[in-house]
């Protein structure tokens, strides 16, 4: 059986932008940031997926490109 407890508050929900790893929400059109790849192809994919999801959530558009050992993300709209 499970014990029923009363008076325990519900924790605040985590909303996008409160604890995000990348600064998508605060970017203006033309801004960019770079993420080191360190020879790991998975990092490039993770950054690109994060940019796509963030774009849908905050109604902005991002583009990612790899250049050498960094993946750069630009806000384009």
Secondary structure, DSSP 8 states (H G I E B T S, - for coil): ------S--------TTSS-SS--TT--TT-EEEEE-TT-HHHHHHHHHHHHHHHHHHT--EEEEEETTEEEEEE--
